[in-house]
Amino acid sequence: MGLLQLLSYFAILLFIVVVTAKMVKIARMPLHLRWDLYPIPHEKGRGSYGGSYFEEVDWWTKPMNFSLISEISAMAKEIILVQSVYHNNRSLWIFSFPFHFGMYCLIGFMVMLVAGAIFQATGVVIGSDSPNTLAVIIFHLTKIFGLVGWVLSIIGGIGLFFSRLFRAEMRNASVISDYTNLLLLLAVFISGLAAAFTVDSNYVALRGFVQSLITLKPAGVLPGAVTVQLWLWAALMIYFPYTHMTHLFGKYFTYHKVRWEDAPNIKGSKIEATVNKALGYKINWSAPHIKTGATWAEAATEETAKDE
């Protein structure tokens, strides 16, 4: 088994372990500050105007009307269309949308590669002339997702990089990692497009390498452009978990545990227990209105006593 295969296994394992550890850490963090940020799309019949179940008399005695369809619709608009950027920074959205949509296509591209590799491992030919209809569909979807993904991601990535470089408001808010993240992503995207156009238009070599990872067999000799592409992919997977690009997974908490988390805090509830636990945490910083070493409950009680 070659070095590139071993590196790929290491990169995949590291990616899964570190990202999972990050998400578990976030999930175990103390309860967020409950701001009741409206509109909340899962408020059935009220999300469109920013209403909530608090409008009901004796709301705590009535069941909440939850709309999963409205929530999924709102998530889809944000994830696929980058809706918040469109409404708040239209000039940035011009590049942000193709960048993100292109990466979603590349996720589909990788899914098709894996599916094709599994089919090949069972003896099914992947190609436009394959006798297996599903194999033909996988072949064409791989090419479509790949081409659209590479092109849109490159256009969006270049636009975002130069926006950060030349727009003062973005340059002042950027750090070195913002640029290095984009440069590494662009290197991966450009290498993928170059390999597809020069030596692997049908992704035979790339699919074969994925098959070798699945079957634990040697990959054989790969074209130089494909080898470069795979080294860059491995580098990205090793680098990715240690950057803020993990917001790809962290957005679940941003929306469901901060912006849209409106479960009632009633006596005997899980939220009440979590709040009580948080009130017992010690304060390790000080300010004119905060005493170091006190608990949050003591600080809140002290402030209340002063106000009275």
Backbone torsions as a table, in degrees:
resi	resn	phi	psi	omega
1	MET	NA	132.0	-173.7
2	GLY	-79.9	167.9	-179.0
3	LEU	-60.8	-40.2	-178.5
4	LEU	-63.2	-39.3	177.5
5	GLN	-65.9	-44.0	179.3
6	LEU	-62.6	-41.1	177.5
7	LEU	-63.0	-38.9	-179.8
8	SER	-64.3	-44.1	176.9
9	TYR	-60.3	-45.1	179.8
10	PHE	-61.3	-44.9	-178.5
11	ALA	-62.7	-44.3	-179.4
12	ILE	-64.2	-45.5	-179.5
13	LEU	-63.7	-45.8	179.6
14	LEU	-61.5	-44.0	179.6
15	PHE	-56.7	-49.6	-177.6
16	ILE	-64.4	-45.7	-175.8
17	VAL	-66.2	-49.1	-175.3
18	VAL	-69.2	-43.5	179.1
19	VAL	-63.4	-42.3	178.5
20	THR	-62.3	-43.7	179.0
21	ALA	-61.7	-39.4	178.3
22	LYS	-63.4	-44.9	-178.1
23	MET	-67.2	-38.4	177.3
24	VAL	-64.3	-41.5	178.7
25	LYS	-61.2	-44.1	179.1
26	ILE	-64.5	-42.6	-178.4
27	ALA	-62.5	-28.6	-177.5
28	ARG	-92.1	0.7	-179.6
29	MET	-68.5	157.4	179.9
30	PRO	-57.6	160.6	179.0
31	LEU	-55.8	136.8	179.4
32	HIS	-72.1	166.8	175.4
33	LEU	-69.9	117.1	-174.7
34	ARG	-81.8	102.6	-175.3
35	TRP	-96.7	-10.3	-174.7
36	ASP	53.7	64.0	-177.0
37	LEU	-84.6	112.3	-179.4
38	TYR	-110.8	156.3	4.8
39	PRO	-76.4	150.8	175.1
40	ILE	-114.6	115.6	-170.8
41	PRO	-62.8	-25.2	-178.1
42	HIS	-80.6	-0.7	173.7
43	GLU	-73.5	98.9	-173.9
44	LYS	-61.5	122.3	178.5
45	GLY	81.1	-6.9	-176.9
46	ARG	-124.6	-15.8	-175.6
47	GLY	-59.3	-31.7	-175.5
48	SER	-66.3	-28.3	-178.8
49	TYR	-115.6	6.0	175.5
50	GLY	86.3	19.3	179.3
51	GLY	-82.6	177.8	-179.9
52	SER	-153.4	172.6	179.3
53	TYR	-67.4	-12.8	177.5
54	PHE	-66.8	-13.4	178.1
55	GLU	-70.0	-22.4	-177.0
56	GLU	-76.9	141.4	172.4
57	VAL	-68.3	136.7	-177.3
58	ASP	52.8	47.0	-174.8
59	TRP	-56.8	-30.7	-176.0
60	TRP	-71.0	-12.6	179.8
61	THR	-96.6	-2.8	-174.2
62	LYS	-115.2	148.8	179.1
63	PRO	-70.8	148.1	177.3
64	MET	-81.6	138.9	176.2
65	ASN	-94.5	106.6	-174.6
66	PHE	-102.8	130.0	179.4
67	SER	-112.0	101.4	179.0
68	LEU	-67.3	-36.2	-179.3
69	ILE	-62.4	-44.1	179.3
70	SER	-63.5	-38.1	-179.9
71	GLU	-68.0	-44.9	179.2
72	ILE	-62.8	-39.4	178.4
73	SER	-61.8	-44.7	179.6
74	ALA	-65.0	-40.4	178.8
75	MET	-64.2	-42.1	-178.6
76	ALA	-62.8	-41.5	179.3
77	LYS	-62.9	-39.1	-178.8
78	GLU	-74.8	-44.4	-176.2
79	ILE	-71.8	-48.7	-174.3
80	ILE	-81.8	-43.3	-174.7
81	LEU	-97.4	-6.6	-176.4
82	VAL	51.5	54.5	-170.6
83	GLN	-60.3	-41.4	-177.1
84	SER	-64.0	-37.0	177.5
85	VAL	-68.6	-38.7	178.7
86	TYR	-59.1	-42.5	-176.9
87	HIS	-79.0	-29.6	-172.7
88	ASN	-105.3	-20.3	-178.6
89	ASN	-154.0	76.7	-172.8
90	ARG	-59.5	-38.9	-178.3
91	SER	-65.7	-31.2	176.9
92	LEU	-77.7	-33.1	-179.6
93	TRP	-60.7	-31.3	-179.4
94	ILE	-54.7	-33.8	178.4
95	PHE	-99.9	-32.9	-177.0
96	SER	-66.6	-38.4	-179.3
97	PHE	-63.8	-53.8	179.2
98	PRO	-62.8	-32.3	179.4
99	PHE	-62.3	-50.7	-178.2
100	HIS	-73.0	-42.3	-180.0
101	PHE	-64.0	-37.7	176.8
102	GLY	-61.6	-40.5	178.9
103	MET	-68.5	-33.4	175.3
104	TYR	-64.3	-39.0	176.4
105	CYS	-63.1	-37.5	179.7
106	LEU	-69.8	-30.1	173.2
107	ILE	-64.6	-42.4	175.2
108	GLY	-62.6	-37.6	177.3
109	PHE	-60.0	-44.5	-180.0
110	MET	-67.6	-37.1	176.9
111	VAL	-62.1	-42.0	179.3
112	MET	-67.5	-36.9	177.0
113	LEU	-61.5	-46.9	179.9
114	VAL	-63.1	-44.4	179.0
115	ALA	-60.8	-43.8	178.7
116	GLY	-63.8	-38.9	179.3
117	ALA	-65.3	-38.9	178.7
118	ILE	-65.6	-42.9	177.7
119	PHE	-60.1	-45.9	-179.7
120	GLN	-60.9	-39.0	-178.7
121	ALA	-64.0	-23.0	178.5
122	THR	-95.9	5.7	176.1
123	GLY	96.7	3.6	179.6
124	VAL	-85.8	132.5	179.5
125	VAL	-80.6	131.5	176.5
126	ILE	-100.5	116.7	-178.7
127	GLY	177.6	169.4	-179.1
128	SER	-68.4	-22.2	-179.0
129	ASP	-106.6	17.2	-179.6
130	SER	-68.0	141.3	176.9
131	PRO	-70.4	-13.4	179.8
132	ASN	-92.4	117.0	-176.5
133	THR	-60.8	-42.7	179.8
134	LEU	-63.7	-36.3	178.0
135	ALA	-65.2	-37.1	177.0
136	VAL	-65.5	-43.1	179.0
137	ILE	-62.4	-44.9	178.9
138	ILE	-60.3	-42.1	180.0
139	PHE	-58.9	-49.7	-176.7
140	HIS	-71.2	-38.9	178.5
141	LEU	-65.1	-36.4	176.9
142	THR	-59.1	-46.0	-179.5
143	LYS	-67.0	-41.6	-179.0
144	ILE	-66.7	-51.3	179.6
145	PHE	-60.2	-40.2	-179.3
146	GLY	-63.7	-52.4	-177.5
147	LEU	-62.4	-50.1	-178.9
148	VAL	-62.6	-42.8	-178.7
149	GLY	-63.4	-47.7	-179.5
150	TRP	-60.8	-49.9	-173.7
151	VAL	-64.5	-50.1	-177.8
152	LEU	-65.4	-40.0	-179.5
153	SER	-65.2	-38.4	179.1
154	ILE	-68.1	-46.3	179.1
155	ILE	-59.9	-48.9	-179.7
156	GLY	-65.1	-41.3	-178.8
157	GLY	-64.6	-42.6	178.0
158	ILE	-64.2	-43.1	178.9
159	GLY	-61.5	-43.3	179.6
160	LEU	-67.1	-38.4	180.0
161	PHE	-62.3	-48.4	-178.7
162	PHE	-74.3	-24.3	173.5
163	SER	-65.0	-43.9	177.5
164	ARG	-66.6	-30.3	-175.4
165	LEU	-78.8	-38.7	-170.3
166	PHE	-111.0	-16.5	178.0
167	ARG	-90.8	118.5	-172.6
168	ALA	-56.7	-42.2	-176.7
169	GLU	-66.5	-29.2	177.9
170	MET	-85.0	-38.3	179.5
171	ARG	-62.0	-39.4	-179.2
172	ASN	-69.3	-22.5	-179.3
173	ALA	-100.3	4.0	-176.3
174	SER	-100.5	149.6	174.1
175	VAL	-117.8	171.3	-176.1
176	ILE	-55.2	-40.6	-177.2
177	SER	-63.2	-27.5	176.8
178	ASP	-61.1	-38.1	-179.8
179	TYR	-77.9	-43.0	-178.4
180	THR	-66.2	-36.1	177.0
181	ASN	-59.3	-48.3	-178.6
182	LEU	-65.5	-39.6	-178.7
183	LEU	-65.5	-41.5	178.9
184	LEU	-67.1	-42.2	177.4
185	LEU	-61.1	-43.4	179.1
186	LEU	-63.7	-38.6	178.2
187	ALA	-61.4	-41.2	178.7
188	VAL	-66.0	-46.6	-177.6
189	PHE	-64.6	-45.3	-178.2
190	ILE	-66.2	-40.7	178.8
191	SER	-64.5	-36.5	178.5
192	GLY	-66.7	-43.9	178.9
193	LEU	-66.4	-40.5	-179.8
194	ALA	-63.6	-42.6	179.4
195	ALA	-64.6	-40.6	-179.8
196	ALA	-65.3	-37.0	-176.6
197	PHE	-81.4	-24.0	-173.1
198	THR	-102.9	-47.4	-170.7
199	VAL	-129.7	-10.3	-172.1
200	ASP	-144.4	56.1	-174.9
201	SER	-64.2	-29.3	179.0
202	ASN	-100.6	6.1	177.4
203	TYR	60.1	32.0	178.8
204	VAL	-65.6	-47.4	-178.6
205	ALA	-66.4	-44.0	-178.2
206	LEU	-65.9	-42.7	178.2
207	ARG	-65.2	-37.9	177.6
208	GLY	-63.6	-37.5	178.6
209	PHE	-67.0	-42.4	177.5
210	VAL	-61.3	-39.7	178.0
211	GLN	-62.0	-38.6	179.7
212	SER	-65.4	-34.5	177.4
213	LEU	-68.0	-38.8	-178.9
214	ILE	-70.8	-40.3	-175.5
215	THR	-91.3	-4.7	179.9
216	LEU	61.7	36.6	179.0
217	LYS	-115.9	158.5	178.5
218	PRO	-58.0	144.7	-176.0
219	ALA	-83.0	-23.4	-175.6
220	GLY	82.3	-173.7	-177.4
221	VAL	-79.9	131.6	179.6
222	LEU	-110.7	150.6	173.7
223	PRO	-60.4	149.1	-176.6
224	GLY	-55.8	-43.7	-177.6
225	ALA	-64.5	-35.9	178.4
226	VAL	-70.5	-38.4	177.7
227	THR	-61.3	-45.0	178.0
228	VAL	-60.3	-45.2	179.2
229	GLN	-57.6	-43.9	-177.5
230	LEU	-70.1	-37.3	175.5
231	TRP	-62.1	-41.4	179.7
232	LEU	-67.8	-39.7	176.7
233	TRP	-60.4	-43.8	179.7
234	ALA	-63.2	-42.1	178.7
235	ALA	-61.4	-41.6	179.6
236	LEU	-63.7	-42.8	-178.8
237	MET	-66.7	-32.2	177.0
238	ILE	-73.9	-37.8	-176.3
239	TYR	-78.3	-38.2	-171.5
240	PHE	-51.7	-49.0	-173.7
241	PRO	-63.2	-17.7	-176.8
242	TYR	-97.5	12.3	-178.2
243	THR	-121.4	171.4	178.3
244	HIS	-75.8	2.2	174.5
245	MET	-66.2	-12.3	176.9
246	THR	-70.3	0.6	173.1
247	HIS	-60.8	-16.9	173.7
248	LEU	-53.2	-39.0	178.7
249	PHE	-96.6	-32.1	-176.7
250	GLY	-69.2	-17.1	-178.7
251	LYS	-62.1	-25.4	176.7
252	TYR	-56.1	-45.7	-178.3
253	PHE	-70.5	-38.2	179.7
254	THR	-57.4	-43.3	-177.0
255	TYR	-86.4	-54.3	-171.5
256	HIS	-79.5	-24.1	-177.9
257	LYS	-110.4	-3.2	178.4
258	VAL	-127.8	-68.6	-173.8
259	ARG	-68.1	-39.9	-172.8
260	TRP	-109.4	6.4	-176.0
261	GLU	-83.9	101.7	-176.5
262	ASP	-126.6	26.5	177.7
263	ALA	-61.7	137.3	-175.9
264	PRO	-68.4	140.1	176.4
265	ASN	-94.7	91.7	-177.9
266	ILE	-114.7	163.0	-175.0
267	LYS	-58.7	131.1	178.7
268	GLY	84.2	1.0	-177.3
269	SER	-82.2	166.6	177.2
270	LYS	-64.6	-36.6	179.6
271	ILE	-65.0	-39.4	178.1
272	GLU	-59.7	-43.7	179.5
273	ALA	-63.5	-39.8	179.7
274	THR	-66.7	-40.5	178.5
275	VAL	-64.1	-45.0	179.6
276	ASN	-60.4	-38.8	177.5
277	LYS	-63.9	-43.5	-179.6
278	ALA	-64.6	-34.5	179.6
279	LEU	-68.0	-17.4	178.8
280	GLY	-87.9	-6.3	179.2
281	TYR	-67.3	142.8	178.6
282	LYS	-80.4	145.3	178.1
283	ILE	-90.7	123.2	-177.0
284	ASN	-108.2	18.6	175.9
285	TRP	-136.6	166.9	-176.2
286	SER	-133.8	159.0	177.6
287	ALA	-162.3	170.0	179.9
288	PRO	-53.9	-29.2	-177.9
289	HIS	-106.0	4.8	-176.8
290	ILE	-130.1	136.0	-179.7
291	LYS	-107.4	125.3	178.5
292	THR	-63.1	137.4	176.8
293	GLY	94.5	-18.8	178.8
294	ALA	-77.4	160.5	173.7
295	THR	-85.3	163.8	177.5
296	TRP	-64.2	-32.3	177.5
297	ALA	-65.0	-42.2	178.5
298	GLU	-65.6	-41.4	178.8
299	ALA	-63.4	-42.4	179.4
300	ALA	-66.3	-40.3	-179.7
301	THR	-67.1	-40.8	179.0
302	GLU	-61.7	-45.3	180.0
303	GLU	-63.7	-39.1	179.8
304	THR	-64.8	-41.8	179.8
305	ALA	-63.2	-39.8	179.2
306	LYS	-63.9	-42.1	-178.6
307	ASP	-63.0	-37.2	179.7
308	GLU	-71.7	NA	NA
